[in-house]
Amino acid sequence: MIVVMNGKASEAQIRHVQEKLREWGFGIHLSQGVERTIIGVIGQKKSGIMESLEVMDGVEKVVPILQPFKLSSREFKPATTTVTVGNVKFGGEKVVLIAGPCAVETEDQMLETAKAVKQAGASMLRGGAFKPRTSPYAFQGLEKEGLQILKSVSREVGISFVTEVVNPMEVELVAEYADMLQVGARNMQNFTLLREIGKINKPVILKRGLAATVEEWLMAAEYILNEGNYQVVLCERGIRTYETATRNTLDLSAVPLVKRLSHLPILVDPSHGTGKRQLVTPLSRAAIAVGCDGLLIEVHPNPENALSDGPQSLNFEEFRNLMADIRPIVQVLGRDL
């Protein structure tokens, strides 16, 4: 539920409400606006609590949250959350472009890519050091060496990077190197991993699961938020349907739906969403048109020789063309790249 304090509520009255909520065993999230202070109440509903709160001095009203996802709901926090990574902001007026290869292969490959995507207009670099794959025989990533390469390249080029963490025991290791963590589709409901990420002060991209509903996706975000980490950015990356012509079915309806239900920023990954490089640019345009806060694009110096996801990766020229194609749509919507 949400406790809305009236515009004349004193600091002492706001503090008293918080103290009583803690005394009753609730967690709280305080949001102080220009005109109103809102106290988000976290915990299981208890009989008589709403009535007790409503009669307290300074309380204007108490509003129950109807959605099963509480902390990530728009009811809980009406204003869109802004997640900051260095000088990059998710959830603001700027459409954030994150680009890079599926997997870190060599330092030369990452350095070449980082320079190219930054010059083309990308705000952040992506690259996988740990690669969970469907086949145990496929390339699994360089692991710690990959993290070291990403960190070195990031510093040299001057661009922040995001990389995936797959093991709860390695959250601190990845967080030591990365500017932002990523939870992949296969781990969306790895609740142990989500809880560990929730305990650290590091921004995270949470990808939608292979066959997850929007509600299940937001409930997964709830695990991170509930541990105290509110720096969560969602990412629609396609879901598994009966269609076989594309790798996945990119659910662009999820973007405006999530924006209505949740205050969390949302990205779209058209690379995984389609699995075909020729579809990445058209669906990037569509994703921006429906209101996404950014794109996650796979870019490789030589996609034909990529160790992972070559068929869906753009080369440098194709990425530059994508940036040129999406710019008019971004500008029409009153946003910026």
ZALUM-588178 format. One line per field, with one value per residue: residue number from 0; x, y, z of N, C-alpha, C in turn. Coordinates in pm, whole numbers. Example, Ala and Ser with C-alpha at 12.3 -4.5 7.8 and 13.67 -1.06 7.14 Angstrom:
k (0 1) .
npx (1319 1285) .
npy (-569 -225) .
npz (780 708) .
capx (1230 1367) .
capy (-450 -106) .
capz (780 714) .
cpx (1320 1290) .
cpy (-330 3) .
cpz (780 787) .
This chain:
k (0 1 2 3 4 5 6 7 8 9 10 11 12 13 14 15 16 17 18 19 20 21 22 23 24 25 26 27 28 29 30 31 32 33 34 35 36 37 38 39 40 41 42 43 44 45 46 47 48 49 50 51 52 53 54 55 56 57 58 59 60 61 62 63 64 65 66 67 68 69 70 71 72 73 74 75 76 77 78 79 80 81 82 83 84 85 86 87 88 89 90 91 92 93 94 95 96 97 98 99 100 101 102 103 104 105 106 107 108 109 110 111 112 113 114 115 116 117 118 119 120 121 122 123 124 125 126 127 128 129 130 131 132 133 134 135 136 137 138 139 140 141 142 143 144 145 146 147 148 149 150 151 152 153 154 155 156 157 158 159 160 161 162 163 164 165 166 167 168 169 170 171 172 173 174 175 176 177 178 179 180 181 182 183 184 185 186 187 188 189 190 191 192 193 194 195 196 197 198 199 200 201 202 203 204 205 206 207 208 209 210 211 212 213 214 215 216 217 218 219 220 221 222 223 224 225 226 227 228 229 230 231 232 233 234 235 236 237 238 239 240 241 242 243 244 245 246 247 248 249 250 251 252 253 254 255 256 257 258 259 260 261 262 263 264 265 266 267 268 269 270 271 272 273 274 275 276 277 278 279 280 281 282 283 284 285 286 287 288 289 290 291 292 293 294 295 296 297 298 299 300 301 302 303 304 305 306 307 308 309 310 311 312 313 314 315 316 317 318 319 320 321 322 323 324 325 326 327 328 329 330 331 332 333 334 335 336) .
npx (83 22 107 -11 99 -33 -8 76 199 419 776 811 566 575 797 700 498 657 809 610 528 758 770 549 645 689 861 985 957 1058 936 982 821 764 514 391 454 523 483 591 473 603 547 356 0 -184 -445 -645 -445 -450 -668 -567 -353 -481 -593 -386 -196 -131 -159 -298 -429 -466 -362 -435 -219 -294 -171 21 294 470 676 777 565 362 172 289 508 460 614 848 1129 1470 1767 2105 2417 2732 2775 2544 2194 1911 1571 1517 1499 1668 1736 1892 2168 2309 2578 2763 2958 2817 2981 3290 3587 3859 4106 4172 3950 3745 3839 3847 3575 3458 3558 3445 3161 3121 3201 3001 2784 2686 2604 2687 2887 2857 2919 2980 3124 3081 2911 2619 2506 2292 2394 2634 2873 2927 3092 3177 3259 3514 3529 3674 3899 3776 3627 3835 3940 3721 3709 3959 3943 3719 3813 4020 3887 3688 3416 3130 3042 2830 2773 2694 2591 2589 2601 2519 2730 2922 2855 2967 3226 3183 3059 3268 3416 3239 3032 2764 2534 2398 2111 2039 1796 1759 1807 1615 1430 1595 1604 1777 2006 1895 1834 2092 2199 2033 2136 2358 2508 2462 2376 2136 2041 1751 1654 1370 1225 1238 980 822 553 440 374 516 773 791 755 991 1169 1092 1214 1477 1444 1327 1536 1668 1801 1732 1797 1706 1670 1453 1439 1307 1334 1229 1008 940 750 510 617 869 1023 1174 1419 1310 993 949 810 670 449 479 630 482 290 431 531 298 226 451 716 972 1251 1264 1422 1481 1578 1646 1813 1843 1575 1497 1698 1803 2004 1912 1666 1700 1735 1476 1307 1424 1358 1080 1065 1155 954 734 805 1033 1312 1565 1805 1944 2201 2358 2685 2958 3300 3342 3095 3049 3249 3210 3216 2986 2643 2660 2485 2292 2423 2534 2761 3014 2951 2682 2577 2626 2454 2211 2196 2165 1918 1736 1745 1571 1318 1352 1386 1138 975 1050 1279 1622 1941) .
npy (-119 238 528 842 1148 1460 1791 1969 1828 1777 1731 1584 1448 1289 1134 1002 837 667 543 402 221 67 -41 -206 -402 -355 -281 24 273 582 862 1179 1445 1766 1866 1660 1398 1061 748 436 120 -181 -519 -796 -776 -661 -698 -417 -225 -27 132 228 383 581 758 893 1187 1417 1240 1200 1011 653 417 114 -118 -281 -449 -755 -722 -500 -301 -240 -131 116 230 231 400 677 845 809 601 696 559 569 539 610 875 822 806 618 615 880 1168 1095 844 552 391 78 -112 -379 -687 -1022 -1193 -1159 -1192 -1139 -897 -711 -732 -630 -372 -254 -265 -113 145 192 176 374 603 602 672 529 490 315 18 -328 -671 -1017 -1195 -1422 -1685 -1835 -2110 -2287 -2527 -2742 -2762 -2534 -2212 -2077 -1841 -1608 -1563 -1453 -1339 -1220 -1020 -860 -771 -622 -419 -293 -203 -39 169 271 364 521 463 334 -2 -293 -619 -970 -1153 -1477 -1653 -1683 -1685 -1537 -1273 -1056 -1057 -996 -749 -602 -537 -449 -177 -196 -455 -750 -951 -1240 -1384 -1658 -1666 -1517 -1599 -1698 -1697 -1687 -1572 -1321 -1215 -1185 -992 -788 -709 -556 -240 -166 -88 -268 -464 -631 -895 -1016 -1335 -1645 -1744 -1588 -1422 -1079 -1008 -1203 -1127 -869 -943 -1077 -863 -753 -908 -813 -540 -564 -635 -402 -279 -44 16 -77 -180 -278 -523 -606 -886 -1057 -1338 -1691 -1846 -2015 -1952 -2002 -1874 -1666 -1609 -1552 -1416 -1086 -894 -616 -490 -512 -297 -33 -135 -216 34 153 -2 -7 180 147 188 80 -127 -242 -535 -600 -770 -1029 -1065 -1122 -1264 -1228 -1034 -856 -777 -625 -339 -240 -322 -187 74 54 -12 219 390 297 371 287 307 270 82 -243 -359 -601 -596 -660 -687 -862 -1032 -1283 -1445 -1457 -1588 -1628 -1582 -1467 -1448 -1260 -1030 -696 -542 -281 -75 -129 -76 198 287 208 384 625 578 558 807 1021 934 935 1210 1312 1225 1393 1338 1245 1125) .
npz (0 -24 151 148 230 347 197 394 588 857 916 1145 1166 935 995 1221 1115 961 1162 1303 1107 1072 1326 1315 1153 882 575 429 171 89 -83 -167 -295 -460 -383 -238 -2 -33 109 56 142 242 251 395 386 669 902 982 965 759 843 1084 996 847 1030 1141 1220 962 751 436 269 234 8 -141 -311 -597 -779 -808 -816 -632 -556 -807 -938 -1107 -950 -700 -739 -902 -1075 -1343 -1303 -1300 -1405 -1347 -1509 -1488 -1703 -1834 -1870 -1804 -1884 -1912 -2129 -2328 -2572 -2513 -2654 -2656 -2748 -2903 -2918 -2888 -2741 -2564 -2731 -2807 -2701 -2899 -3069 -2903 -2849 -3103 -3164 -2957 -3007 -3257 -3217 -3029 -3171 -3362 -3213 -2994 -2648 -2454 -2405 -2481 -2393 -2361 -2098 -1952 -2086 -2102 -2276 -2506 -2600 -2451 -2575 -2711 -2743 -2434 -2324 -2200 -1936 -1633 -1756 -1973 -1843 -1752 -1995 -2092 -1897 -1931 -2200 -2179 -2015 -2175 -2407 -2303 -2233 -2077 -1966 -1998 -1874 -1861 -1571 -1439 -1232 -891 -708 -831 -845 -701 -806 -1084 -1052 -953 -1175 -1381 -1509 -1518 -1457 -1616 -1632 -1791 -2022 -1965 -1696 -1570 -1378 -1185 -877 -660 -770 -842 -591 -483 -654 -586 -345 -386 -477 -765 -1098 -1302 -1584 -1657 -1835 -2020 -1968 -2161 -2208 -2052 -1886 -1878 -1620 -1469 -1531 -1418 -1156 -1118 -1126 -890 -695 -698 -637 -385 -223 -195 -406 -631 -886 -1155 -1487 -1737 -2004 -2308 -2505 -2688 -2711 -2683 -2927 -3142 -3386 -3630 -3813 -3723 -3465 -3212 -3101 -3117 -2876 -2902 -2798 -2530 -2445 -2430 -2255 -2024 -1952 -1869 -1652 -1484 -1324 -1403 -1629 -1977 -2215 -2554 -2722 -3029 -3162 -3037 -3038 -3295 -3432 -3680 -3881 -4079 -3994 -3772 -3782 -3887 -3673 -3465 -3526 -3494 -3222 -3096 -3178 -3032 -2782 -2629 -2398 -2481 -2680 -2728 -2903 -3106 -3218 -3427 -3538 -3752 -3836 -3961 -3868 -3600 -3268 -3136 -3196 -3456 -3690 -3618 -3568 -3633 -3865 -3853 -4037 -4088 -3836 -3813 -4013 -3903 -3684 -3821 -3940 -3726 -3607 -3712 -3617 -3342 -3305 -3393 -3188 -2993 -2851 -2779 -2900) .
capx (0 92 58 7 95 -87 93 121 254 551 879 785 454 624 886 617 435 761 845 503 531 869 729 454 714 692 968 930 1029 1014 945 944 804 750 386 347 544 457 554 556 475 645 523 227 -113 -228 -577 -656 -333 -493 -751 -480 -275 -566 -627 -264 -177 -53 -191 -410 -502 -391 -407 -383 -161 -368 -87 104 427 446 782 799 441 339 94 383 591 402 714 940 1261 1588 1881 2225 2541 2827 2703 2430 2071 1800 1443 1503 1463 1761 1727 2026 2212 2413 2619 2884 2940 2757 3086 3428 3673 3997 4114 4167 3811 3666 3888 3799 3430 3427 3586 3350 3024 3120 3206 2872 2683 2644 2633 2750 2940 2815 3001 2962 3241 3024 2811 2538 2464 2204 2480 2753 2992 2944 3183 3117 3311 3649 3509 3743 3982 3684 3597 3955 3945 3615 3749 4071 3893 3629 3895 4095 3798 3604 3276 3086 3001 2742 2802 2602 2632 2505 2617 2508 2859 3013 2798 3065 3336 3141 3032 3398 3466 3138 2957 2624 2517 2284 2054 1990 1662 1758 1820 1517 1369 1696 1574 1897 2087 1828 1851 2231 2214 1959 2211 2471 2474 2508 2263 2120 1942 1681 1590 1250 1249 1204 835 768 451 483 363 629 892 790 775 1135 1229 1055 1316 1593 1401 1296 1663 1719 1861 1624 1855 1670 1622 1398 1473 1229 1427 1159 962 928 613 508 684 1005 1094 1267 1471 1205 891 972 681 677 336 523 690 384 221 518 536 174 221 571 797 1109 1284 1261 1498 1443 1690 1597 1907 1792 1433 1473 1802 1839 2056 1836 1545 1736 1707 1332 1247 1477 1271 950 1080 1161 823 640 842 1139 1412 1696 1821 2061 2230 2481 2773 3084 3384 3326 2990 3059 3346 3181 3206 2851 2537 2699 2375 2209 2511 2562 2899 3023 2877 2539 2540 2620 2331 2100 2191 2108 1777 1649 1753 1450 1209 1386 1361 993 919 1100 1384 1757 2028) .
capy (0 366 630 976 1254 1584 1891 2044 1734 1817 1626 1500 1361 1191 1044 920 733 570 468 308 116 -22 -109 -309 -502 -323 -204 147 343 721 942 1315 1533 1908 1891 1549 1292 931 640 303 24 -309 -632 -862 -700 -699 -645 -296 -132 87 217 294 485 689 855 957 1326 1442 1144 1240 890 528 356 -22 -152 -397 -539 -844 -659 -379 -200 -203 -84 259 273 255 516 731 904 712 592 721 479 636 463 712 990 770 799 540 662 1023 1207 1036 703 500 282 -10 -192 -458 -827 -1113 -1247 -1108 -1295 -1093 -754 -634 -731 -540 -235 -208 -248 -2 271 208 203 505 703 602 733 445 544 213 -101 -457 -785 -1124 -1268 -1552 -1709 -1956 -2148 -2403 -2644 -2740 -2765 -2401 -2121 -2038 -1713 -1602 -1549 -1342 -1272 -1135 -903 -776 -708 -520 -308 -225 -135 67 281 330 431 616 423 238 -128 -386 -759 -1061 -1238 -1597 -1734 -1602 -1679 -1450 -1138 -958 -1054 -921 -611 -537 -490 -393 -58 -237 -599 -795 -1084 -1289 -1444 -1789 -1649 -1421 -1653 -1753 -1605 -1673 -1472 -1192 -1165 -1141 -866 -688 -669 -471 -109 -168 -93 -398 -487 -758 -937 -1098 -1477 -1701 -1761 -1522 -1318 -949 -1012 -1281 -1043 -764 -1008 -1103 -735 -732 -974 -723 -421 -598 -642 -267 -223 11 55 -185 -147 -397 -539 -698 -948 -1158 -1456 -1810 -1876 -2121 -1903 -2052 -1794 -1581 -1676 -1531 -1320 -963 -846 -470 -444 -511 -168 58 -199 -204 175 184 -78 6 302 111 209 -44 -135 -349 -604 -657 -870 -1157 -1071 -1171 -1357 -1200 -897 -770 -733 -547 -197 -212 -337 -79 190 29 -9 360 449 261 438 229 400 240 -39 -327 -405 -679 -544 -737 -645 -957 -1122 -1417 -1522 -1442 -1714 -1637 -1495 -1396 -1417 -1147 -917 -598 -494 -140 7 -150 -7 342 308 198 510 726 544 581 944 1100 891 987 1355 1334 1199 1494 1281 1266 1008) .
capz (0 -29 242 90 332 290 163 512 687 909 916 1262 1134 838 1069 1312 1034 926 1282 1333 1006 1106 1449 1275 1075 740 513 373 65 98 -204 -132 -408 -431 -317 -155 39 -45 178 8 252 186 341 386 438 803 935 1062 947 679 927 1181 927 797 1136 1190 1181 841 646 350 233 222 -117 -159 -442 -642 -857 -726 -808 -553 -568 -947 -998 -1126 -834 -591 -772 -1026 -1164 -1403 -1241 -1382 -1363 -1397 -1520 -1531 -1758 -1911 -1792 -1858 -1835 -1936 -2265 -2424 -2606 -2490 -2742 -2604 -2864 -2890 -2956 -2791 -2654 -2571 -2791 -2789 -2665 -3024 -3115 -2818 -2865 -3233 -3155 -2866 -3077 -3368 -3172 -2964 -3277 -3431 -3127 -2882 -2516 -2372 -2470 -2425 -2430 -2265 -2049 -1917 -2189 -2091 -2411 -2514 -2616 -2365 -2660 -2770 -2673 -2306 -2279 -2143 -1792 -1568 -1857 -2049 -1759 -1752 -2127 -2096 -1811 -1994 -2319 -2132 -1969 -2287 -2502 -2231 -2251 -1976 -2027 -1928 -1903 -1793 -1459 -1446 -1112 -769 -641 -905 -854 -653 -903 -1203 -1010 -931 -1304 -1471 -1471 -1510 -1471 -1695 -1607 -1919 -2027 -1899 -1551 -1520 -1257 -1094 -767 -578 -839 -831 -453 -465 -726 -510 -226 -421 -531 -904 -1192 -1365 -1690 -1638 -1959 -2008 -1989 -2291 -2221 -1934 -1899 -1827 -1474 -1416 -1553 -1316 -1027 -1109 -1087 -750 -612 -689 -565 -246 -148 -176 -526 -713 -1015 -1245 -1621 -1800 -2145 -2390 -2600 -2765 -2638 -2766 -2972 -3244 -3507 -3648 -3914 -3649 -3345 -3112 -3144 -3042 -2827 -2884 -2717 -2391 -2410 -2372 -2144 -1907 -1913 -1798 -1527 -1402 -1333 -1444 -1772 -2055 -2338 -2647 -2786 -3154 -3211 -2989 -3068 -3431 -3474 -3819 -3884 -4169 -3924 -3653 -3802 -3888 -3542 -3382 -3554 -3432 -3076 -3055 -3204 -2926 -2658 -2547 -2346 -2537 -2760 -2705 -3038 -3119 -3323 -3431 -3652 -3862 -3787 -4018 -3791 -3458 -3193 -3081 -3249 -3578 -3784 -3575 -3537 -3737 -3874 -3814 -4133 -4065 -3713 -3845 -4089 -3807 -3609 -3911 -3966 -3609 -3559 -3739 -3531 -3209 -3306 -3404 -3056 -2899 -2768 -2831 -2896) .
cpx (87 26 91 -8 39 22 149 180 395 648 856 671 495 711 806 550 537 798 739 502 643 835 634 515 719 824 906 1020 974 1038 892 942 791 624 346 464 466 545 502 573 499 625 384 117 -156 -359 -567 -548 -376 -576 -668 -399 -359 -598 -504 -254 -89 -84 -313 -495 -407 -448 -351 -325 -223 -282 -7 248 406 549 804 677 436 253 187 466 543 505 808 1076 1370 1705 2006 2345 2646 2753 2583 2309 1964 1670 1421 1464 1551 1732 1868 2055 2328 2451 2750 2856 2871 2863 3218 3516 3821 3994 4107 4024 3728 3710 3839 3649 3393 3449 3482 3210 3015 3119 3072 2760 2632 2687 2707 2794 2882 2910 2991 3093 3202 2907 2736 2480 2375 2286 2601 2883 3021 3038 3115 3171 3447 3647 3592 3833 3897 3647 3715 3970 3843 3654 3860 4025 3804 3706 3967 4007 3712 3456 3243 3043 2911 2778 2717 2669 2536 2506 2606 2642 2956 2961 2901 3183 3299 3119 3162 3450 3364 3075 2810 2618 2398 2242 1990 1855 1656 1761 1715 1451 1467 1693 1692 1989 2026 1846 1993 2255 2143 2036 2328 2423 2528 2385 2258 2014 1882 1606 1467 1282 1193 1054 763 656 507 477 479 759 901 806 922 1209 1205 1158 1437 1558 1381 1420 1728 1786 1749 1672 1832 1616 1574 1441 1387 1321 1363 1122 944 780 621 584 828 1087 1196 1311 1370 1099 906 838 689 559 374 577 587 308 303 526 409 171 334 642 938 1132 1285 1337 1437 1571 1640 1691 1863 1645 1401 1573 1850 1880 1974 1706 1574 1701 1557 1268 1304 1392 1136 957 1084 1025 723 686 951 1241 1551 1695 1949 2090 2361 2559 2907 3166 3366 3223 3001 3154 3323 3168 3067 2760 2577 2583 2290 2293 2530 2712 2899 2943 2727 2493 2532 2492 2208 2085 2129 1959 1687 1645 1627 1332 1229 1350 1213 925 968 1207 1519 1834 2157) .
cpy (125 462 766 1079 1382 1689 1967 1955 1777 1699 1530 1403 1252 1088 949 806 624 482 365 191 16 -105 -224 -415 -479 -259 -80 200 484 794 1082 1404 1678 1934 1783 1458 1162 826 507 203 -116 -419 -688 -778 -754 -629 -519 -193 -8 185 294 407 606 795 925 1100 1336 1348 1191 1120 772 452 214 -40 -284 -498 -631 -795 -522 -269 -154 -141 68 315 311 381 573 785 796 717 624 642 537 542 559 835 949 759 721 592 811 1051 1140 888 646 384 208 -105 -265 -603 -909 -1159 -1174 -1220 -1261 -946 -668 -622 -631 -395 -175 -178 -127 132 298 245 338 617 714 660 647 507 445 95 -225 -566 -891 -1191 -1410 -1577 -1840 -1991 -2272 -2532 -2634 -2737 -2629 -2317 -2063 -1907 -1723 -1583 -1432 -1267 -1178 -1009 -806 -702 -595 -397 -226 -142 -17 190 351 413 538 588 318 108 -209 -527 -848 -1133 -1355 -1679 -1646 -1585 -1583 -1306 -1034 -946 -970 -774 -532 -475 -406 -265 -91 -388 -630 -934 -1129 -1356 -1576 -1778 -1554 -1469 -1734 -1664 -1586 -1567 -1333 -1132 -1113 -1008 -754 -635 -576 -340 -97 -175 -227 -393 -625 -794 -1025 -1243 -1527 -1713 -1695 -1425 -1188 -947 -1089 -1201 -936 -823 -1045 -976 -707 -795 -883 -601 -448 -611 -505 -203 -175 52 -54 -129 -277 -404 -646 -754 -1058 -1278 -1572 -1836 -1990 -2080 -1952 -1971 -1700 -1654 -1669 -1440 -1196 -901 -696 -414 -438 -374 -70 -3 -186 -60 218 117 -45 139 274 140 75 -29 -242 -403 -670 -762 -1009 -1175 -1130 -1278 -1336 -1054 -803 -719 -640 -399 -167 -221 -239 46 173 39 134 426 416 306 377 334 373 109 -111 -397 -483 -632 -617 -691 -733 -1063 -1265 -1506 -1513 -1579 -1734 -1536 -1412 -1359 -1297 -1022 -826 -574 -344 -50 -6 -79 144 374 300 329 621 703 579 727 1027 1063 942 1137 1388 1317 1298 1442 1302 1134 1041) .
cpz (0 71 182 202 269 274 280 619 728 901 1033 1235 1035 907 1160 1235 999 1046 1317 1234 1036 1231 1417 1182 925 699 451 262 59 -32 -173 -255 -365 -348 -218 -118 35 23 124 121 194 289 324 452 574 835 1021 1040 870 763 1028 1117 889 902 1193 1139 1057 726 569 311 228 103 -128 -299 -486 -717 -764 -714 -744 -582 -710 -1012 -1009 -1013 -720 -614 -905 -1125 -1216 -1334 -1343 -1324 -1429 -1395 -1574 -1578 -1843 -1820 -1868 -1798 -1851 -2080 -2369 -2446 -2602 -2585 -2676 -2716 -2837 -2921 -2848 -2691 -2674 -2623 -2772 -2751 -2790 -3076 -3035 -2835 -2996 -3229 -3070 -2934 -3185 -3319 -3101 -3068 -3349 -3345 -3013 -2751 -2427 -2459 -2403 -2472 -2322 -2228 -2008 -2011 -2166 -2227 -2406 -2523 -2522 -2444 -2725 -2683 -2549 -2250 -2213 -1992 -1736 -1666 -1942 -1973 -1760 -1885 -2135 -2014 -1876 -2114 -2279 -2089 -2084 -2378 -2434 -2252 -2144 -2043 -1935 -1969 -1815 -1676 -1454 -1319 -987 -697 -709 -918 -812 -749 -1025 -1168 -987 -1061 -1380 -1416 -1450 -1532 -1561 -1648 -1737 -1907 -1952 -1748 -1491 -1391 -1173 -969 -672 -639 -824 -692 -431 -534 -651 -390 -256 -483 -673 -996 -1265 -1475 -1666 -1765 -1931 -2041 -2121 -2314 -2103 -1969 -1846 -1674 -1411 -1425 -1445 -1176 -1008 -1068 -939 -655 -592 -606 -417 -160 -133 -296 -620 -853 -1120 -1377 -1685 -1947 -2210 -2499 -2683 -2680 -2736 -2798 -3072 -3370 -3513 -3749 -3850 -3523 -3231 -3174 -3057 -3004 -2798 -2806 -2570 -2349 -2355 -2255 -2016 -1859 -1839 -1661 -1430 -1425 -1382 -1592 -1846 -2186 -2428 -2712 -2915 -3213 -3169 -3025 -3204 -3474 -3616 -3833 -3972 -4106 -3807 -3669 -3808 -3751 -3441 -3401 -3484 -3281 -3024 -3071 -3093 -2788 -2574 -2506 -2398 -2612 -2721 -2838 -3041 -3242 -3314 -3551 -3775 -3821 -3839 -3939 -3640 -3390 -3135 -3150 -3371 -3669 -3745 -3546 -3657 -3745 -3848 -3908 -4112 -3937 -3735 -3922 -3998 -3730 -3694 -3934 -3848 -3566 -3589 -3649 -3390 -3201 -3315 -3268 -2951 -2807 -2836 -2822 -2820) .
